[in-house]
Amino acid sequence: MGRTYLVEEAVGQYLAELGTAATPLVTGLLIGQSSPQRDYVVRAVRTPPAEQHGEQNRSPPRLASLDEEWITTHATQVSRMLPGGLLVLGVFMVATPELAKDGQNTLRKLIFSVEKSLTKRRLWKPAEEEVSDRAALQICSATKKVVCRTYDMQDPKSSAKPADWKYQSALSASWLALGCTVNVNIHIPLLATSPNHDLEKNTKNGLNRWSKQIEDSVFLINGQVKDDDTELLEGQKKLKGNTQSSTQFSDVKVLTQLCQGSGSRSTATVQVCRGSINLRGAVKCRAYIHNNRPRVKEALQALKRDIINTLSDRCEILFEDLILNEGPPKKNVEREYHVLPQRLFVPVAGSSVMLSDYKFGDEAAAEIQERFVELLDEAVQAEDIHIAEGISTVDICPAPDTLEDPQQTQLTKATLLLKLQQNLGVVVAAAVAVVAAVFSFNYFSD
């Protein structure tokens, strides 16, 4: 028996409107949440039209002419705007009968391409028991026939499996929310052997190590440690009345381990470095989980991934902005100051779920509104944009003209490491701080 997709009624109305449009072929993304029992689809987002020129713009659409790279790029941008618990569940196509003949083969190719692109960016690995099926939805604009199939993303040769597509009203109106503020203090050494301009790669490697610490952290839900297999709301009173205005919120505290477990041997590592990147501050994180007796393990997994994603995403956005405005990275680092993007949240009508985005300090509300329309096909009011964090900065410092003798530097490091290990009882890797990128996040509560 295939999987069941419970779908917000508003998604059905959105897809129906796309079917009545003058465009004979529309593709897009399905956004929602996956669970062991069933999947939940809370939004559908069409692919924005690509800029075309000349005769191509006047030629009739064909399945073979679909821009796969444009669709996967859109999926990447959308994934950054999803809080914890939400992900791209699949792709859809609304097409005329003539174009729909080979639709499933096209959708199969697209969903594998999208999933590969999204997986490449992630700093976390899916759990063994996690559902790996993704949906391919095809709708005929003439007959309104809906065909939903799933493919196993872990098997490149997987064949299509039928799936149930069922609409439900107020599907996400009473989903549960979890929120936390995570203090970040990450030191990433820049090895002397790595290129001067390879800051992005070094940052990602450092974040990858940090993400493992987040995975191993202890999470307190409303001040309590709960067993993974217990229900999230066990022992709590269920809310009554208007569920659309009564979102049940859990405050989470994250306790990060300061040292390795006793079962693993710790060793001090001395490396010749030419600088470091320091990420410091506090990040605002949020996750949503379905209200069908969710387990603690599901809820915390969603929140962990939001913690990891939000820091990784804003670093990606920063480097992309630097390349866009300043060109390729410079080989010789000069002292510079940059403003990091701030996180913001926007409510969704008829749902307890809020969407996320990032803005630079000089971006106006109109630019944010335009981005929501372009990427999520969602009109947003300026007063509904909630900035979750204050302005953050990056300080990149140049290397000095002269460096100390390498042998003396290594000796100093080794001595410092020994003292720190004796006094603190933890393993510390020291590096000469020459290039410093300071990420400072100031948290303002909503």
C-alpha positions in Angstrom: 0.0 0.0 0.0 1.3 3.4 -0.9 1.8 6.5 1.3 -1.0 8.8 2.2 -0.7 12.6 1.7 -3.0 14.8 3.8 -3.2 18.1 1.9 -4.4 21.5 3.1 -7.5 22.5 1.2 -5.9 25.8 0.3 -3.3 23.8 -1.7 -6.1 22.3 -3.8 -7.5 25.7 -4.5 -4.1 27.0 -5.5 -3.5 24.1 -7.9 -6.9 24.5 -9.4 -6.2 28.2 -10.1 -3.0 27.2 -11.9 -4.9 24.8 -14.0 -7.2 27.6 -15.3 -4.3 29.9 -16.2 -3.4 30.6 -19.8 0.0 28.8 -19.3 -0.3 25.3 -20.7 2.5 24.0 -18.4 3.3 24.9 -14.8 5.7 23.2 -12.5 6.4 23.7 -8.8 7.2 22.4 -5.3 5.2 20.6 -2.6 6.1 21.8 0.9 5.2 20.0 4.1 6.2 17.5 6.7 7.0 13.8 6.6 6.1 11.4 9.3 6.3 7.6 9.6 2.5 7.3 9.3 1.7 9.9 6.6 2.9 13.0 4.9 1.4 16.5 5.3 1.3 19.0 2.5 0.7 22.6 3.7 1.8 24.6 0.6 2.4 24.3 -3.1 4.6 26.9 -4.8 4.9 27.3 -8.6 8.3 27.7 -10.2 8.9 31.4 -11.1 9.1 32.1 -14.8 12.7 32.1 -16.1 13.9 35.1 -18.0 14.0 34.1 -21.7 14.9 36.1 -24.7 14.4 36.1 -28.5 12.5 33.3 -30.2 12.6 31.0 -27.2 10.1 33.2 -25.4 7.6 32.8 -28.3 8.0 29.0 -28.8 5.3 26.7 -27.3 6.3 25.0 -24.0 7.6 21.4 -24.2 8.6 19.0 -21.4 12.0 18.6 -23.0 12.6 22.4 -22.7 12.0 22.5 -18.9 15.0 24.2 -17.2 16.0 21.6 -14.6 18.7 23.9 -13.2 16.3 26.7 -12.7 13.8 24.4 -10.9 16.5 23.1 -8.5 17.8 26.6 -7.8 14.3 27.6 -6.9 14.0 24.6 -4.5 17.3 25.7 -2.9 16.0 29.2 -2.3 12.7 28.0 -1.0 14.3 25.5 1.4 16.1 28.5 3.2 12.7 30.0 3.9 11.3 26.9 5.7 11.5 26.6 9.5 12.3 23.4 11.2 9.9 20.6 10.4 9.1 21.7 6.9 10.8 20.5 3.8 10.4 20.1 0.0 8.2 16.9 -0.2 8.1 16.7 -3.9 7.3 18.4 -7.2 4.1 18.9 -9.2 3.1 19.6 -12.7 -0.1 21.1 -14.1 -0.3 20.5 -17.8 -2.6 20.1 -20.8 -3.4 16.6 -22.0 -0.9 16.9 -24.9 1.9 17.8 -22.5 0.9 15.4 -19.8 1.6 12.2 -21.8 5.2 11.8 -20.6 4.6 13.8 -17.4 5.6 11.1 -14.9 9.0 10.5 -16.5 9.7 14.3 -16.4 8.6 14.5 -12.8 10.7 11.6 -11.8 13.8 13.3 -13.3 13.0 16.5 -11.6 12.4 15.1 -8.1 15.7 13.2 -8.1 17.5 16.4 -9.3 15.9 18.6 -6.6 16.6 16.1 -3.8 20.2 15.7 -4.9 20.7 19.5 -4.8 19.1 19.9 -1.4 20.9 16.9 0.1 24.3 18.3 -1.0 23.8 21.5 1.1 22.7 19.7 4.3 25.0 19.5 7.3 22.9 16.7 8.9 22.2 13.2 7.9 18.8 11.6 7.8 17.9 9.1 10.4 17.8 5.4 9.5 14.1 5.1 10.0 13.3 8.4 8.2 11.0 8.3 5.2 12.9 8.7 2.0 9.9 8.8 -0.4 9.2 12.0 -2.3 6.0 12.8 -4.3 5.5 13.5 -7.9 2.0 15.1 -8.5 0.5 15.4 -11.9 -2.7 17.3 -12.7 -4.4 17.5 -16.1 -5.6 21.1 -16.6 -8.5 19.9 -18.8 -9.9 16.9 -17.0 -8.6 17.9 -13.5 -7.4 14.4 -12.9 -4.9 14.1 -10.1 -2.2 11.4 -10.2 0.2 11.1 -7.3 3.2 8.8 -7.3 6.2 8.4 -5.0 9.8 7.5 -5.6 12.4 6.3 -3.1 15.2 8.8 -3.0 17.7 6.3 -1.7 17.2 4.1 -4.8 18.1 5.8 -8.1 16.4 3.0 -10.0 13.2 3.0 -7.9 9.9 2.7 -9.8 6.8 4.7 -9.1 4.5 3.7 -6.3 0.9 4.9 -6.1 -0.1 7.3 -3.3 -3.3 8.6 -1.8 -3.9 12.4 -2.2 -6.5 13.6 0.3 -7.6 17.1 1.1 -8.3 18.3 4.7 -9.4 21.6 6.0 -7.4 23.5 8.7 -4.7 20.9 8.4 -1.9 22.9 10.0 -4.1 25.3 12.0 -3.1 23.7 15.4 0.3 22.4 14.8 2.7 22.5 17.7 5.6 25.0 17.8 9.0 24.8 19.5 11.4 27.6 19.9 14.9 28.3 21.3 17.7 30.7 21.3 21.1 29.1 20.8 24.3 30.8 22.0 27.0 30.3 19.3 30.7 30.5 19.9 32.5 28.6 17.1 36.2 28.9 16.5 37.3 27.7 13.0 41.1 27.7 12.4 42.4 28.6 8.9 45.2 26.3 8.2 48.4 27.7 6.7 48.1 25.1 3.9 44.7 26.2 2.7 44.3 29.0 0.1 43.9 32.6 1.5 40.6 33.1 -0.2 39.0 29.7 0.7 37.0 31.2 3.6 33.7 29.6 2.5 35.0 26.0 2.5 36.7 26.5 5.8 33.5 27.9 7.3 31.5 24.9 6.1 34.0 22.5 7.5 33.8 24.2 10.8 30.0 24.3 10.8 30.0 20.6 10.0 31.9 19.8 13.2 29.7 22.1 15.2 26.5 20.5 13.8 27.7 17.2 15.4 27.8 18.9 18.7 24.2 20.1 18.2 23.1 16.6 17.4 24.7 15.4 20.7 23.3 18.2 22.9 20.8 17.8 25.7 17.4 19.4 25.0 15.1 20.6 27.8 11.5 20.9 26.8 9.7 23.4 29.1 12.5 22.7 31.6 12.3 18.9 31.4 14.3 16.1 29.8 11.8 13.8 28.0 12.3 10.4 26.6 12.5 10.2 22.8 9.6 7.8 22.4 7.1 9.7 24.6 4.4 11.9 23.2 5.4 15.6 23.0 2.2 16.7 24.8 2.2 13.9 27.4 1.3 15.4 30.8 0.1 18.7 29.2 -3.4 19.9 28.9 -4.7 20.2 25.3 -5.9 23.6 24.2 -9.6 24.1 23.7 -11.5 26.6 21.7 -10.4 28.3 18.5 -7.3 26.3 17.5 -6.4 28.8 14.8 -5.5 31.4 17.4 -4.3 28.9 20.0 -0.8 27.7 19.0 0.7 25.4 21.6 4.3 26.5 22.1 7.2 24.7 23.8 10.2 26.6 25.1 13.4 24.6 24.6 16.8 25.0 26.2 19.9 23.6 24.5 22.7 22.3 26.6 25.9 21.7 24.6 28.5 19.3 25.9 31.8 20.9 26.7 34.0 17.9 26.1 34.0 14.5 24.5 32.4 11.5 26.2 34.4 9.3 28.5 34.3 6.5 25.9 36.5 8.3 23.4 40.1 9.2 23.7 40.9 12.9 23.3 44.1 14.2 21.9 45.5 17.7 21.5 46.2 18.8 17.9 48.7 21.5 17.1 48.3 23.0 13.6 50.1 25.8 11.9 47.4 28.4 11.1 47.3 31.8 9.5 44.1 32.9 11.1 40.7 32.0 12.3 37.0 32.6 11.8 35.0 33.2 14.9 31.2 32.8 15.0 29.7 34.3 18.1 26.3 35.3 19.2 22.8 33.9 19.6 20.5 32.6 16.9 16.7 32.4 17.0 15.4 29.0 16.0 11.9 27.6 15.5 10.3 24.3 14.4 6.8 23.0 13.9 5.4 19.5 14.3 2.0 18.0 13.3 -0.6 17.5 16.1 -1.2 13.8 15.5 0.4 12.5 18.7 3.9 13.5 17.7 6.8 12.0 19.6 9.5 13.9 21.3 12.1 12.5 19.0 10.3 13.9 15.9 10.0 17.4 17.5 13.6 17.7 18.6 14.9 16.4 15.3 13.0 19.2 13.5 14.4 21.8 15.9 18.0 20.5 15.7 17.8 20.8 11.9 16.6 24.3 12.1 19.5 25.3 14.4 22.0 23.8 12.0 20.2 25.1 8.9 19.8 28.7 10.0 23.5 29.2 10.7 24.6 27.4 7.6 22.1 29.3 5.4 23.0 32.7 6.5 26.7 32.0 6.0 25.8 30.8 2.4 23.8 34.0 1.8 26.7 36.2 3.1 29.2 34.6 0.7 26.8 34.7 -2.2 26.2 38.4 -1.5 30.0 39.1 -1.4 30.5 37.3 -4.7 27.6 39.1 -6.3 28.6 42.6 -5.2 32.4 42.3 -5.0 33.3 39.6 -7.5 35.4 36.4 -6.9 37.1 36.1 -3.5 40.3 38.1 -3.2 43.6 36.1 -2.8 44.9 38.7 -0.4 42.6 39.4 2.5 42.0 43.0 3.5 40.3 44.3 6.5 36.6 44.6 5.8 33.3 44.9 7.7 30.1 43.2 6.5 26.6 43.0 7.8 25.1 39.5 8.2 21.5 38.8 7.2 18.9 38.9 10.0 16.3 36.2 10.4 12.6 37.1 10.1 9.3 35.3 10.3 6.1 35.8 8.5 2.7 34.2 9.5 0.7 32.1 7.0 -3.1 32.7 6.8 -5.1 29.8 8.3 -2.1 28.1 9.7 -0.1 28.1 12.9 3.1 27.8 10.8 5.3 30.8 10.1 7.7 31.0 7.1 11.2 32.3 7.5 13.6 34.5 5.5 16.8 36.5 5.9 17.4 40.2 5.2 20.4 42.5 5.1 20.3 45.7 7.1 19.8 47.9 4.0 16.9 45.9 2.6 13.6 47.6 2.7 10.3 45.8 3.5 9.3 46.1 -0.2 12.3 44.0 -1.2 11.3 41.3 1.2 7.7 41.4 0.0 8.9 41.1 -3.6 11.0 38.0 -2.7 8.0 36.3 -1.0 5.9 36.8 -4.1 8.7 35.6 -6.4 9.8 32.5 -4.5 6.7 31.5 -2.6 4.0 33.1 -4.6 2.8 34.7 -1.4 1.6 38.3 -0.8 3.0 39.6 2.5 2.0 42.7 4.4 4.8 44.8 5.7 3.3 44.8 9.2 3.4 41.0 9.2 7.2 40.8 8.8 8.7 40.1 12.3 12.4 40.6 12.6 13.7 38.0 15.0 17.2 39.2 15.5 19.2 42.4 15.6 21.9 43.5 13.1 25.0 41.3 12.9 28.5 42.1 11.6 31.5 40.4 10.3 35.0 41.8 10.8 37.7 40.4 8.5 41.2 41.4 9.6 44.3 41.2 7.4 47.4 39.2 8.2 50.4 41.2 9.7 53.4 41.8 7.5 55.7 39.6 9.6 55.0 36.4 11.4 56.8 34.8 14.3 59.3 32.0 13.8 57.3 28.8 13.0 59.2 26.6 15.4 58.8 29.1 18.3 55.1 29.5 17.4 54.6 25.7 17.5 56.4 25.6 20.9 54.2 28.3 22.3 51.1 26.6 21.1 52.1 23.2 22.6 52.9 24.9 26.0 49.5 26.7 25.9 47.6 23.6 25.1 49.3 21.7 27.9 48.3 24.4 30.4 44.8 24.6 29.2 44.4 20.8 29.3 45.7 20.8 32.9 43.5 23.6 34.1 40.3 23.0 32.2 40.3 19.3 31.6 39.2 19.8 28.0 41.0 19.5 24.7 41.7 22.9 23.1 43.2 23.4 19.6 45.0 26.7 19.5 45.8 28.7 16.4 47.4 32.1 15.7 44.4 34.5 15.1 45.3 36.5 12.1 42.0 36.6 10.1 39.0 37.1 12.4 35.4 36.9 11.1 33.1 37.8 14.0 29.4 36.9 13.7 27.5 38.7 16.4 23.8 38.0 16.7 21.6 40.1 19.0 18.3 38.5 19.9 15.1 40.5 20.2 12.2 38.5 21.4 9.0 38.8 19.3 
